[in-house]
Amino acid sequence: MCRSLRMCGCIPKMKILTIQHSIIAGFLVHLFICACWTDAFEITIPQATVSSSIGHSVVLPCHLSQPDDFKEMEVRWHEAKDGIPVIIYYRGNLANSATSSLYKGRVRLFLEKVSEGNLSLELTNVKYSDMKKYRCSVISSDLKFTAGVTELQVTATGSKPVISLKQNEPEGAQLTCETSGWYPEPKLMWQDVNSEDLTAKSETSAKRVGGDLFTVTSHLRLADRSPEGISCIVKLDEGLEEKKTIYREKDQYLDYKLLLLILAILLVVFLCFIFMKYRSKGNQNTIKEQKASKTPKKIADILFSDAEDDDKEYSPTKGRKPQTKKGQTREKSNVSTKPSFGKASGSENDNGDTLYSEDEDESSSEVSQDHRSKKGVISWLLRNMNSLLGFQHVEADVLFDTETAHPRIKVSDNGKEAYFGHGNDTRDGNSFDRLFCILGKDGFSSGKHYWDVIVKNKESWDVGVATEGAERQGRPRLIPENGYWIISLRNTKDLIVQTNSPKRWTMEEQPKKVRVSIDYKKGEISFTDANSGFCFHTFSDIVFNDKVYPFFSPCGYDKICYNEEPMIICSPE
């Protein structure tokens, strides 16, 4: 039949063979094209799993072999399971708005290497929640697609193991090893000094603290074994970091002994210091004969004050405390209980209030030497801790400033003495024109300072502090509200604290040297007897907004006094 067909020309023999060959050839060409396309556009992942520690940075690798036109490519990094976008690169730009908030600010591509086929992702500040699989996918300009997956393992290396020993356990001594801050759960092993594995004899437990990290605790029963040299080893998987602690019996007592030694040395030094400091005070009855120290209030406080009586404020009448109005300077006055300073004459202030001093009972002042020795030292320590630590006032080298002096005040050539006479006749806006006053040459805008002024044998004088901007022309009231903090002596015995309501009391013995102390930061100005340490008055809670200068009047700012005795500023020792 076939022969008949061929004879008829219906089915040429060569034609049938050609069609079969064409089909086979076409299929082979298709396979060749697919193979060529795959070779030209394929992602490779060098590491299927990458590890990183919490808080560190890591690179998730992704490489494209024979990259297409990278400016037309779309590169996507996203979570393999949930598809949450990590970063998207499209046509040469990053689509930052598409990045999940979980990764914002923590991911980047190496844009300068994209053209070379490097599509690796850098992830910074790795978190426990970052431990998952990530897919790197690429779509070319002609819609070719390829992708690869890499897995991130997150680890955390914890603390060095701490070993402690517990004696007298029912089954013998026990070593406990504890470490924390690990992820994933680490392996804990025990070894003796010969590297023999003792882990099988231990009981180990692990728990998560704070949600992610593991704390591991292990107990090792020693039986009759010595704990010396036994090691606790903690590590993650093989090849990762491990930490090891070797038990040494002497280590358990080193810190304790060192602490005791330090405390003993400090105690001995402190007791020696107190003994020498207090011994130098000598007999309590000869205090007046001692040379004034730079902190004379220490001695006076020991003899004439108890710790609970510190800082009593002056009161116009017994039992009533002074009231401090808002915005005013709080003041503290001490009326002396010593015979030389102690009896108030019942004089009145400008408001008509009678001012009293609180005379102590003679019997109460005759305290035994033993009582003073014990109570006085404690009181002195409490009140003078700042001085003991070195926070004392610094003696200032003060000179009279002739540029601020009233024309009738004369200043010596060395700038240390001033008295009423005929001085500089020139006047300007910086000098006092109506009040017989003068300022110190250098002022203060910080720190703690003091200066001593010799005022012996003078009927009247004024000392204190004035601000740089305080009014000097005319007759301003020399009170704190106007920038003046001063005390005055009148008629050789009347001591006055110049405030809006002046405080006045009569003294039986005239002071010979007055110390003015200022603590600029704390806002305090104190006036004391430089020889005895008795505090006349303290202005406190002052807010200084200006530079301040020492203030003086060798004759009384409001009166003419022809006493030729000069007011002398002491030079620093």
C-alpha positions in Angstrom: 0.0 0.0 0.0 2.8 2.3 0.8 4.5 1.5 -2.4 1.2 2.5 -4.1 1.1 5.8 -2.2 4.6 6.6 -3.1 3.9 5.9 -6.7 0.9 8.2 -6.5 3.1 10.9 -4.8 0.9 11.2 -1.7 3.6 10.8 1.0 7.2 11.5 -0.1 9.6 9.5 1.9 12.3 12.2 2.4 9.6 14.7 3.6 8.6 12.5 6.5 12.2 12.2 7.7 12.7 16.0 7.6 9.7 16.8 9.8 10.9 14.4 12.5 14.3 15.8 12.5 13.0 19.3 12.7 10.9 18.6 15.8 13.9 17.0 17.5 16.2 19.9 16.5 13.7 22.5 17.8 13.5 20.8 21.1 17.3 20.7 21.4 17.5 24.4 20.6 14.9 25.2 23.2 16.9 23.3 25.8 20.0 25.1 24.8 18.4 28.5 25.1 17.0 27.7 28.5 20.5 26.5 29.6 22.1 29.7 28.3 19.5 31.8 30.1 20.0 30.0 33.4 23.8 30.4 33.2 23.5 34.1 32.5 20.9 34.9 35.3 21.3 32.9 38.5 21.7 33.8 42.2 24.3 32.0 44.3 24.3 32.0 48.1 27.9 31.2 49.3 26.7 30.5 52.9 23.3 28.9 53.6 23.6 29.8 57.3 25.2 32.9 58.8 25.8 33.5 62.5 26.0 36.8 64.4 26.0 37.9 68.0 23.3 40.2 69.4 24.2 43.8 69.0 26.7 43.2 66.2 26.5 43.6 62.4 26.3 40.8 59.9 26.3 40.4 56.0 23.8 38.1 54.4 25.5 37.1 51.1 23.8 37.1 47.7 25.6 37.1 44.3 24.2 37.4 40.8 26.2 35.7 38.1 26.6 37.7 34.9 24.2 40.5 35.9 21.9 42.1 33.4 21.6 45.8 33.1 21.6 46.5 36.8 19.9 49.9 36.4 16.8 48.1 35.2 16.9 45.3 37.8 14.7 45.0 40.8 16.3 43.5 43.9 14.2 42.4 46.8 15.3 41.2 50.3 12.4 39.9 52.4 11.6 37.4 55.1 11.3 34.0 53.5 8.4 32.8 55.6 6.1 35.9 55.9 7.3 38.0 53.0 7.9 41.1 55.1 10.1 43.4 53.0 13.5 44.1 54.3 14.9 46.3 51.5 14.0 46.9 47.9 16.2 48.2 45.1 14.5 49.3 41.9 16.0 50.9 38.8 19.0 52.3 40.6 17.2 53.6 43.7 16.2 52.3 47.1 12.5 52.2 47.9 12.9 53.2 51.5 9.2 53.6 52.1 8.7 49.9 51.4 11.1 48.8 54.2 9.4 47.4 57.2 9.7 49.4 60.4 11.5 46.4 62.0 14.5 47.1 59.8 14.5 50.8 59.2 17.9 52.3 59.8 19.5 48.9 60.2 19.9 47.6 56.6 21.8 48.6 53.5 23.0 47.2 50.1 26.5 47.7 48.8 25.3 50.0 46.0 28.8 50.5 44.6 29.1 46.8 44.0 25.6 46.1 42.6 26.9 46.4 39.0 29.3 43.6 39.8 26.5 41.3 40.9 27.1 41.8 44.7 23.6 42.0 46.2 24.6 41.2 49.8 22.6 42.7 52.6 24.2 44.3 55.7 22.1 44.1 58.9 23.3 46.1 61.9 22.4 45.9 65.6 21.3 42.3 65.3 18.4 41.4 67.6 17.1 38.1 68.8 14.0 38.6 66.6 16.2 38.8 63.5 16.9 35.0 63.7 15.0 33.7 60.6 15.4 32.9 56.9 15.8 35.7 54.3 15.2 35.5 50.5 17.2 37.4 48.0 15.3 37.7 44.7 16.0 39.5 41.4 13.8 40.4 38.5 15.5 41.6 35.3 14.3 44.2 32.8 12.9 41.4 30.6 11.1 39.8 33.6 13.6 37.0 34.2 13.5 35.9 37.8 15.9 34.1 40.2 16.1 33.9 44.0 18.1 32.3 46.9 17.6 31.8 50.6 20.0 32.3 53.5 19.4 31.7 57.2 20.6 34.0 60.1 21.5 32.4 63.4 21.7 34.8 66.3 23.9 34.1 69.3 24.8 35.9 72.5 28.0 35.2 74.5 27.2 35.5 78.2 29.2 36.3 81.3 32.3 34.5 82.7 31.1 31.7 85.0 31.2 32.4 88.7 32.0 29.4 91.0 31.1 29.3 94.7 31.6 26.7 97.3 29.0 25.6 99.9 30.3 23.5 102.8 28.4 21.3 105.2 26.0 20.0 102.6 24.2 16.7 103.5 26.1 14.9 100.7 29.3 16.7 101.1 30.7 20.0 99.8 29.1 21.4 96.6 30.4 23.7 93.9 27.9 26.0 92.1 28.6 27.5 88.7 26.4 30.2 87.3 26.5 32.3 84.2 24.0 34.5 82.3 23.4 36.3 79.1 23.7 33.4 76.6 21.8 32.6 73.4 21.0 30.0 72.4 21.2 27.8 75.5 24.9 27.0 76.0 26.6 23.8 77.1 28.0 23.7 80.6 30.8 21.2 81.5 32.8 20.4 84.6 36.5 19.3 84.5 38.9 18.5 87.2 42.6 19.5 87.4 43.4 16.5 85.1 40.8 17.5 82.5 38.6 14.6 83.5 34.9 15.3 82.6 32.8 15.6 85.7 29.6 16.8 84.0 27.7 13.6 84.5 28.0 14.1 88.3 26.4 17.6 88.1 22.8 18.9 88.0 22.3 21.7 85.5 19.3 23.9 84.8 18.7 26.8 82.4 16.1 29.4 82.3 15.3 32.5 80.2 15.7 35.8 81.9 14.2 38.9 80.2 12.5 36.8 77.5 15.5 35.9 75.2 18.8 35.2 77.0 19.6 32.2 79.1 21.0 31.9 82.6 22.5 28.5 83.4 23.2 27.2 86.9 24.9 23.9 87.7 25.7 22.1 91.0 28.5 19.6 91.4 28.7 17.3 94.4 32.3 16.9 95.5 32.0 14.0 97.9 35.5 13.5 99.1 37.1 15.3 96.2 39.0 18.6 96.7 37.5 21.6 94.9 40.9 23.0 94.1 41.5 23.3 90.3 38.0 22.3 89.2 36.9 24.2 86.1 33.5 25.3 84.9 33.3 25.7 81.1 30.4 27.3 79.2 30.2 27.5 75.4 27.9 27.5 72.5 28.2 25.2 69.5 31.5 23.9 68.4 33.8 26.6 67.0 32.1 29.4 68.9 33.4 31.3 71.9 33.6 29.6 75.3 34.3 30.9 78.8 36.0 29.1 81.6 36.6 29.6 85.3 38.9 27.6 87.5 38.1 27.4 91.2 40.9 28.6 93.5 40.2 28.5 97.3 42.3 31.6 98.0 40.3 33.6 95.5 37.2 33.3 97.8 38.9 35.2 100.6 41.1 37.7 98.6 38.5 40.4 98.2 37.3 40.0 101.8 40.8 40.2 103.3 41.7 43.2 101.0 38.6 45.1 102.1 39.3 44.4 105.8 42.9 45.6 105.3 41.8 48.9 103.6 39.2 49.6 106.3 41.8 48.9 109.0 44.3 51.3 107.4 41.6 54.0 107.0 40.5 53.6 110.6 44.0 53.9 111.9 44.8 57.0 109.8 41.5 58.6 110.8 42.0 57.9 114.5 45.6 59.3 114.4 44.4 62.4 112.6 41.6 63.0 115.1 44.0 62.4 118.0 46.6 64.8 116.7 44.0 67.4 115.7 42.2 67.4 119.0 45.4 67.2 121.1 46.7 70.3 119.4 43.9 72.2 120.9 45.5 71.8 124.3 43.8 72.7 127.6 40.3 74.0 127.1 41.0 76.8 129.6 43.9 78.2 127.6 42.1 78.5 124.3 42.2 82.3 124.3 46.0 82.2 124.4 46.3 80.2 121.3 47.1 81.8 117.9 44.0 82.1 115.8 43.8 79.4 113.1 42.4 79.8 109.7 39.1 78.3 111.0 38.8 79.7 114.5 35.2 78.8 114.7 36.2 75.2 115.4 37.6 76.0 118.9 34.8 78.3 119.9 32.2 75.8 118.8 33.8 73.0 120.9 33.7 75.1 124.1 30.5 77.1 123.7 28.2 75.1 121.5 26.5 71.7 121.4 25.8 70.0 118.1 22.0 70.5 118.6 22.4 74.2 119.3 24.2 75.0 116.0 22.9 77.8 113.8 20.4 79.3 116.3 19.1 82.4 114.8 18.9 85.7 116.6 15.5 86.4 118.1 14.2 89.8 119.4 12.4 88.0 122.2 13.2 84.6 123.8 11.2 81.8 122.3 10.3 83.6 119.1 12.0 82.9 115.8 12.6 85.7 113.3 10.4 85.7 110.2 12.0 85.9 106.8 10.0 87.6 104.2 10.0 86.3 100.6 12.9 87.7 98.6 14.8 88.8 101.7 18.2 87.5 102.9 17.9 85.0 105.7 20.2 86.0 108.6 21.7 84.3 111.6 23.1 86.2 114.5 25.0 84.7 117.5 24.8 86.7 120.7 27.9 85.6 122.7 27.5 83.6 125.9 31.1 84.4 126.9 31.7 86.9 129.6 33.6 89.2 127.2 30.8 89.4 124.7 27.8 88.1 126.6 25.5 90.6 128.3 22.9 92.5 126.3 22.1 95.9 127.7 18.5 95.7 126.7 19.0 98.2 123.9 16.3 98.7 121.3 16.3 98.4 117.6 14.6 100.8 115.2 11.3 99.1 115.6 11.4 99.4 119.4 11.9 95.7 120.0 14.0 95.0 123.1 17.0 92.8 122.2 18.2 90.3 124.7 21.1 87.9 124.9 20.3 84.5 126.4 22.7 84.2 129.4 23.4 80.7 130.2 23.4 79.5 133.8 26.9 79.5 135.2 26.5 76.0 136.6 25.6 74.7 133.1 28.7 76.3 131.6 30.9 74.5 134.1 30.9 71.2 132.1 33.3 68.6 133.2 36.5 68.1 131.1 35.5 64.5 130.4 32.1 65.6 128.9 33.8 68.3 126.8 36.3 65.8 125.6 33.7 63.3 124.3 30.9 65.6 123.2 33.2 68.3 122.0 35.0 66.1 119.6 31.8 64.7 118.1 30.3 68.2 117.8 33.5 69.6 116.2 33.7 66.7 113.7 30.1 67.2 112.6 30.4 70.9 112.1 33.7 70.9 110.4 33.6 68.0 108.0 34.0 70.4 105.0 37.1 71.9 106.5 38.6 68.5 107.2 38.0 67.5 103.6 39.8 70.7 102.4 36.9 72.8 101.5 38.1 75.9 103.5 37.9 79.5 102.6 41.0 81.0 101.0 42.6 84.0 102.6 42.4 86.9 100.1 45.0 89.6 99.6 42.8 92.6 99.8 43.9 96.2 99.2 42.0 99.4 99.6 40.9 100.9 96.3 41.5 104.7 96.3 39.3 105.1 93.2 36.2 104.3 95.2 37.2 106.2 98.4 35.4 109.2 99.8 37.7 112.3 99.6 38.2 112.4 103.3 39.5 108.8 103.5 43.3 108.5 103.2 45.0 105.3 102.2 48.6 104.3 102.9 51.1 103.7 100.1 51.0 99.9 100.5 47.2 100.0 100.2 46.7 98.2 103.5 45.8 101.1 105.9 42.9 103.6 105.7 41.8 106.3 108.1 39.8 109.5 108.2 41.8 112.5 107.0 42.5 114.2 103.7 42.8 111.8 100.9 42.0 112.0 97.2 40.1 115.2 96.5 39.0 114.1 93.0 35.6 112.6 92.7 34.0 110.6 90.0 31.0 108.2 89.6 33.0 105.3 91.0 33.7 106.9 94.4 31.5 107.5 97.5 30.7 111.2 97.6 28.6 111.5 100.8 29.3 108.4 102.8 32.8 107.9 104.4 33.4 104.5 102.7 35.9 102.7 100.5 35.9 99.3 98.6 38.5 96.7 98.1 40.5 96.7 94.9 39.7 93.2 93.7 36.3 91.6 93.7 35.0 88.0 93.7 32.5 86.3 91.4 33.1 82.7 92.6 34.8 80.6 95.3 35.2 80.9 99.1 37.3 83.8 100.5 38.0 85.7 103.7 40.0 88.6 104.9 40.9 90.0 108.4 40.6 93.6 109.4 42.3 95.1 112.5 39.9 97.5 114.2 41.3 97.8 117.7 41.0 101.1 119.6 38.5 102.5 117.1 35.3 104.1 118.2 33.4 103.4 115.0 33.9 101.3 111.9 32.0 99.3 109.2 33.1 96.2 107.4 31.3 93.9 104.9 30.6 93.3 101.3 29.1 95.3 98.5 28.1 94.4 95.0 29.7 96.1 92.0 26.5 97.8 91.0 25.5 99.1 94.4 24.8 102.8 94.5 27.7 104.9 95.9 26.4 108.4 95.2 24.3 110.2 97.7 23.3 108.5 100.9 21.9 105.0 100.1 20.9 102.8 102.9 23.6 100.2 103.4 21.3 97.2 103.6 21.1 93.9 101.7 18.2 95.1 99.5 20.6 97.8 98.1 23.6 95.4 97.6 25.3 95.9 101.0 25.9 93.3 103.7 27.8 95.0 106.6 28.1 95.1 110.4 29.0 98.3 112.3 30.5 99.3 115.6 29.3 102.6 117.2 30.5 104.2 120.4 33.2 101.5 121.0 30.6 98.9 122.2 27.4 98.9 120.2 27.5 96.3 117.5 24.9 96.7 114.7 23.9 94.4 111.9 22.7 96.7 109.1 19.4 95.4 107.8 16.0 96.9 107.0 15.4 96.5 110.8 18.9 96.8 112.3 19.9 94.4 115.0 21.9 96.0 117.8 23.5 94.7 121.0 26.1 96.0 123.5 29.4 94.3 123.9 31.5 94.4 127.1 34.8 93.9 125.2 35.6 95.6 121.9 36.7 93.2 119.1 40.3 93.8 117.9 40.2 91.9 114.6 37.2 91.1 112.5 37.1 88.4 109.9 34.7 88.7 106.9 34.1 85.4 105.0 32.1 84.9 101.8 30.9 81.7 100.1 29.8 83.0 96.7 28.2 79.8 95.4 26.4 79.0 98.7 25.3 82.7 99.2 26.7 83.2 102.7 28.6 86.1 104.3 29.8 85.7 107.9 31.4 88.0 110.4 33.5 86.5 113.2 36.0 87.6 115.8 39.3 86.5 114.2 41.0 85.9 117.6 38.3 83.8 119.3 36.3 82.5 116.4 33.0 83.8 117.8 30.5 84.4 115.0 28.8 87.8 115.3 26.4 87.3 112.3 25.8 85.3 109.1 23.8 86.5 106.1 22.6 83.4 104.2 20.5 82.4 101.2 21.9 85.3 99.2 21.6 85.1 95.4 24.6 86.9 93.9 24.0 88.3 90.4 27.0 90.6 90.3 30.6 90.7 91.3 31.2 91.6 95.0 33.9 93.7 96.7 35.1 94.1 100.3 33.5 97.1 101.9 35.1 99.3 104.6 34.6 102.5 106.6 37.4 103.3 109.0 35.3 105.9 110.9 31.7 105.0 110.5 30.0 105.6 107.2 27.6 108.2 108.6 29.7 110.3 111.0 32.9 112.2 111.2 35.4 110.5 113.5 38.9 112.0 114.2 40.3 108.8 115.7 43.8 108.6 114.2 44.0 104.8 114.6 44.0 103.3 111.1 41.8 100.4 109.9 44.3 97.8 108.7 43.7 94.9 106.3 45.9 91.9 107.3 48.2 90.4 104.7 47.8 86.6 104.0 50.2 84.5 106.1 
